[in-house]
Amino acid sequence: MRVLVLGKSGMLGRDVMDTFLEREFNVLGIDRKELDLEYPSRIPRVLKNADPDIVINCAAYTNVDLAEKEREKAMRINRDSPGVLAETCNAFGIPLIHVSTDYVFDGRSSRPYKENDPVCPVNYYGLTKKEGEDAIRSNLEKHIIVRTSWLYGRHGKNFVKTILRLAAERSEIRVVADQFGSPTWAVELARALLKVVETIWRTENKAPWGTYHFAGLGETSWYKFAEEIVKRAKKYQDLTVRRVVPISTDQYPTPATRPGRSTLDSTKISETFGVTLTPWEESLSLMIKEYYDENL
Ligand SMILES: NC(=O)c1ccc[n+]([C@@H]2O[C@H](COP(=O)([O-])OP(=O)(O)OC[C@H]3O[C@@H](n4cnc5c(N)ncnc54)[C@H](OP(=O)(O)O)[C@@H]3O)[C@@H](O)[C@H]2O)c1
């Protein structure tokens, strides 16, 4: 089975490449140099040349704050390209796995979001991702959309790596304590995508198509998340940080509004594809151990 990964150089894309290569899949990764998703019309030719059995789209416009300004660009990459990708996969008779976000929700729910809960993005990035999901659903039956949240990992810029850096430089770190969600280790999302692809392969393209959530088990705030990062890092390194201080969203204004509580319920992907769900604290411990063991 030949798997084409778009966004092979991103935080998730790199873990997806490694995970599939370890399982000895025939994986072809491409990045912006080979296919710039600002130009959706280039997609069919690239897919024809790559000739995959399945496509995994890890590429996206991911700068939540800048998306408020670069609206057209974000929409081309996050809506138009997934739409053309789905149309092309449909023409070639192959499935598409696409990664989406908790930011399609408004964050006002009192319980974790399920897949069929109404979406209502509160920022432009969330809107572009919602539109991308819709474009896929209306162009391709054989799709799996996996919404995830608060992604971190060894590659790229992310919250865990930022806190580790700040904890070594500053005595005090101020972190927002009134936004809640589920931290997700990119390695575990990559493993979940592997399970999905294996099922699609085994069932000869008769998988339960549709939308799924995948995130670390449990819920936390950015503040509590930062505290847990620092607590674990102290086992490996002397840190300069003395205090992690909770602040409110009002004290940390950003161009894009964030949902207040965007925790995802991942039961459906676990029951459908046998994907293992791990408490977010356990995954964080593993990632931080890897970070120090491998001198990342
Ligand atoms: N990070 C999170 O907390 C989070 C949370 C929920 C959902 N997600 C979703 O998870 C997926 C993976 O995100 P990530 O965190 O791995 O993001 P990332 O590290 O920013 O990676 C995004 C990838 O998309 C590529 N890309 C951006 N613009 C492109 C363009 N015009 N043409 C081709 N490729 C382009 C980037 O290429 P370059 O390296 O060339 O820029 C990069 O490889 C995305 O769908 C995102 O929406 C992320």
The ligand as an ORCA input file, in Angstrom:
! r2SCAN-3c Opt
* xyz 0 1
  N      -0.775     22.271     16.517
  C      -1.934     22.121     17.147
  O      -2.048     22.395     18.365
  C      -3.131     21.566     16.408
  C      -4.328     21.433     17.114
  C      -5.431     20.926     16.449
  C      -5.329     20.560     15.127
  N      -4.162     20.720     14.444
  C      -4.107     20.325     13.039
  O      -3.123     19.316     12.921
  C      -2.567     19.337     11.598
  C      -1.052     19.324     11.695
  O      -0.642     20.522     12.338
  P       0.828     20.741     12.899
  O       0.692     21.167     14.295
  O       1.700     19.600     12.549
  O       1.226     22.029     12.053
  P       2.629     22.545     11.495
  O       3.747     22.019     12.312
  O       2.448     24.004     11.324
  O       2.707     21.840     10.078
  C       1.905     22.250      9.025
  C       2.494     21.730      7.754
  O       1.720     22.308      6.675
  C       2.612     22.806      5.722
  N       2.082     23.900      4.950
  C       1.678     25.118      5.392
  N       1.336     25.890      4.344
  C       1.527     25.136      3.232
  C       1.357     25.378      1.857
  N       0.943     26.559      1.385
  N       1.639     24.390      0.992
  C       2.094     23.195      1.433
  N       2.282     22.906      2.719
  C       2.002     23.878      3.613
  C       3.822     23.268      6.510
  O       4.910     23.398      5.633
  P       6.137     24.367      5.971
  O       6.983     23.578      6.915
  O       6.763     24.609      4.636
  O       5.546     25.611      6.569
  C       3.948     22.141      7.527
  O       4.646     21.052      6.967
  C      -3.156     20.570     10.923
  O      -4.244     20.172     10.126
  C      -3.678     21.410     12.080
  O      -4.752     22.217     11.680
  C      -3.047     21.216     15.070
*
